């Protein structure tokens, strides 16, 4: 059974940093594009960042996190990371990892309905 398990969330002051991890199991990791989404209370689940399958040569970011967040993947460890720097209170949310199998329809990286598997989420809270 495919599992995506996030870790690394927590409470941090504004301006601080966190590094989220998402470990995949029972998944041919190289064949999956990976992404991070986030959901604040009472809001939709929004795109944060994505990385292409294979070598992860292509990355995408929401405008709100460009220059502050970095997505990366370690295929040997079947893990995707989200390095979050210069955190702001508005970054407070539950962060979810998602995986999409390559092929099929064209990949709209910011469309959450195109992802096949999801993790359970990890809470990130940024205090003022």
N, C-alpha and C positions, 0 to 999 in steps of 0.2 A: 504494500500500500504506500502510495506516494505521501511523503510528509515534507513540509517546509516548516522549520522551527526558527523563529526569530529570537534574538537576545540582544542585550546591550542597552536597552532603554533605561530610563531613570529620571531623576530630578537634577536639573542643572540651572545655574544662574545665567541670565542673559549675557551673551558674549562668550560663553563656554562652548565646549565641544563634547560630542558623543560619537561613538562608532557602533553602528548596528551591524549585526551579522544575521545571515539567514542560511541555515544548513539544510541541504536537500538530501533526501534518502529515497531509494527505490525509484530513481529518476535518471535517465540518460542525459546527464547535466549538459553536455556539450551541445545537445540538440535543442536546448531551451533558451530563449531570451528571458531575461529576468528583469524585474522592475520593483520599485517601491511606490506604494501609495500611502496616503494618510487620511485619517478621518477624525475631525474634531467633533465634540458633542453637538448634536443637532444639525450637522452639516453632511454633505455628500462625501464619498470617498474620492479623494483627488489624487491625480498623478503627481509624483515627485521626481522620479528618475528611472531610466531604463538603460539596459546594456544588451547589445546584440549577442546571439548565440556564438558558439565556437570560441574564438579568441577574444571576443568582446571588443572588437575594433571600433565599434560605434556606440556612442553614449548620447543620451538625451536628458534634458532637464526642464523642469518647470521654470518659468521666468522668475518666480519668487525665490528660488533656491540657487540659481546660477551664480557661480563664483563663491558660493559658501559650502555647497554639498558636492561630494564626489562619490560616484558609484564605481565599483570594481568587482571583479570575480576571480576566484581561485578555482580553476577547474579540477585540479588534483584533489582539493578538499571539498569539492561540490558546495562551495559557499560563495555567496554574494555579500558584499559589504556596502554600507552607506556611511561615509565619513561626513559628519555634520559639524561645521565650524561656524563661529559667529552666530550662535543660536539666538533667536528672538522669541519673545513670549508667544507670538502668533505661529510659531512652529509647534506649539503644544498640540498633541494629537496621539492617537493610536496609529502606529506605523505597521503596515502590512507588506509582506513580501509576496510576489506573484511570479508565476512561471508560465510561459507560452511556448508551445511546441512549434518549431520552425515549419515553414511550408503552408500550404492551404491559401487562404485569403491573404491579401497584403496586410502587413503589420502596422496598425495604427497604435503606436506605442503608448499613447496616453488614454486609450480606451479600455477601461477596466473589464469590459465584457469580452475582450479578446483573450483574456488570460485563463488558463485551464486549471491552475492550482493556486491555492492561497494558504498562507500561514495563519496562525491564530492571532497575531498582532503583538506588539510590544509598546507599552506606554512611554511616551516622552513628554516630560513636563518642564517648561522653561519658566523660571520665576523672574520677575522684573528686576 
